Amino acid sequence: VVGGLLTPISPYWAETKLRGHSYQGITATGAIPREPLPPLFSKQSLKESWKIPIRIFTMQWSSKDGTIAADTSEYPFGTRMYIPDWGWGVVEDRGGAIRGVARVDLFHRKHDKALQWGRRKVVVKVQRR
């Protein structure tokens, strides 16, 4: 595991004319973008403990990585990262404004949630394939 300082920016579409609209589409790797889903009984899932009965009832027991867009010359597709307060994600997309090691883009299903996240400088864990 290699640590690095990154500046994740939140929404895929906040800086365009599509601001406020829901994101429809697939990533550059052909995947459907998703938010991370932490392990069922983890510190992160306990922050939203009301979701635990729903996950048990719908059999969502395992964790899932979220979608990250990054500069693929620095972080190739498949690179796994842990972003504090967001969770584990995998680089599955790229963007024209995402350049260098100090910028990634995190997928948020809801635009309000992306705006709430904002721009942050955080230290992340990087697992290269």
Buried (B, 14 or more C-beta within 10 A) or exposed (E): EEEBEBEBBBBBBBEEEBEEEEBEEEBEBEEEBBBBBBBBEEEBBEEEEEBBEEBEEEEBEEBBBBBBBBBBEBBEBEBBBBBEEBBBBBBBBBBEEBEEBEBBBBBBEEBEEBBEBEEBEBEBBBEEE
